[in-house]
Amino acid sequence: MLVQDYHFALLPKLIKAARPDARVAIFWHIPWPNPESFSICPWQKEILRGMLGADLIGFHTQYHCNNFLETVNNTLESRVIWENFSVKIGNHFTLVKPFPISIAFTLKDYEEALPVSPRQKPSEMLALHGLSAEYMGIGVDRIDYTKGLLEKFLSIECFLEKNPEYVGKFTFVQIGAPSRSLLKTYSDLLTAVDQEASRINLKFKTRSWQPILFLKSHHSHEEITPYYRSANLCMVSSLHDGMNLVAKEFIAARNENDGVLILSQFAGAYHELHGALIVNPYDIERSADAIKTALEMPLELQQQKMKQMKRLIMRHNVYAWGASILRTMASIEN
């Protein structure tokens, strides 16, 4: 049985108590913090014991596995076996391994030479919103404090201050899906992000142009894909992220193998997507410089990097992810 995410942290132990013969895995989709951060949780022992009822615990990266094992080592009476990254409590062993999640991108998708429909130019996409610009960036995020939206907007402001020749020529489209809006922290964040976009727009905008187009609503994958295809760049500015599949969706959508991915070093995808421009989103000035680098990157280099990343997500797609977990589970002796 495969259990997924933090909502079911206690479930593996409950399943094992009812069915000791069952093989149980839990995959944790969010980052696991360091032991010091996790120690503030009043229910830390209950959560860890619940998870360690599983035979296999998966995270996106080895770094998160190491944090988990260190947390167990500091919190529970247990034996952490670093040689094979496992935990022994009593007679029960739990294997802890990284399984980087991906998207449904196959060889057929990789070999598809042309878009399903003709790709719109950035100017054509922006014209749908009454804006005129030659270049376009795209960001797709839940409106969440971990996504670095404020930092992203500040880097766009810094980019235009340092490169005034792009004023009137570059617009960044941020698709923001409201998240947990009944919680005050999240509603306050939405207000802050909206106000920051308005401030920057007021600073630079002209009659037919503005630097940030903030679309505050849920969009389907079919609605987002034309923006992925048209944009000159995609910017992922996560401050803390297990993987971030937006980065991989952008790559998969680039049927003509152009475009540039700007990727935060704090997203799990950073460990795989070596063709991206890697940034520290807290470093506003260098993030701004990355926007300029992306817009001015020669087409041949764009295509070289994009093809490299496409091959990777084709080989390591969501089907390979699932198969890897099942193979590992099958190899574990009860």
Secondary structure as GFF3:
##gff-version 3
##sequence-region A 1 334
A	DSSP	beta_strand	2	4	.	.	.	ID=ss1
A	DSSP	three_ten_helix	6	8	.	.	.	ID=ss2
A	DSSP	alpha_helix	11	18	.	.	.	ID=ss3
A	DSSP	beta_strand	25	27	.	.	.	ID=ss4
A	DSSP	alpha_helix	35	38	.	.	.	ID=ss5
A	DSSP	alpha_helix	44	51	.	.	.	ID=ss6
A	DSSP	beta_strand	56	59	.	.	.	ID=ss7
A	DSSP	alpha_helix	62	75	.	.	.	ID=ss8
A	DSSP	beta_strand	79	81	.	.	.	ID=ss9
A	DSSP	beta_strand	86	89	.	.	.	ID=ss10
A	DSSP	beta_strand	92	98	.	.	.	ID=ss11
A	DSSP	alpha_helix	107	111	.	.	.	ID=ss12
A	DSSP	alpha_helix	122	127	.	.	.	ID=ss13
A	DSSP	beta_strand	135	142	.	.	.	ID=ss14
A	DSSP	alpha_helix	149	162	.	.	.	ID=ss15
A	DSSP	three_ten_helix	164	166	.	.	.	ID=ss16
A	DSSP	beta_strand	170	177	.	.	.	ID=ss17
A	DSSP	alpha_helix	184	204	.	.	.	ID=ss18
A	DSSP	beta_strand	212	215	.	.	.	ID=ss19
A	DSSP	alpha_helix	221	230	.	.	.	ID=ss20
A	DSSP	beta_strand	233	236	.	.	.	ID=ss21
A	DSSP	alpha_helix	245	253	.	.	.	ID=ss22
A	DSSP	beta_strand	260	264	.	.	.	ID=ss23
A	DSSP	three_ten_helix	268	271	.	.	.	ID=ss24
A	DSSP	beta_strand	277	279	.	.	.	ID=ss25
A	DSSP	alpha_helix	284	296	.	.	.	ID=ss26
A	DSSP	alpha_helix	299	315	.	.	.	ID=ss27
A	DSSP	alpha_helix	318	331	.	.	.	ID=ss28
###
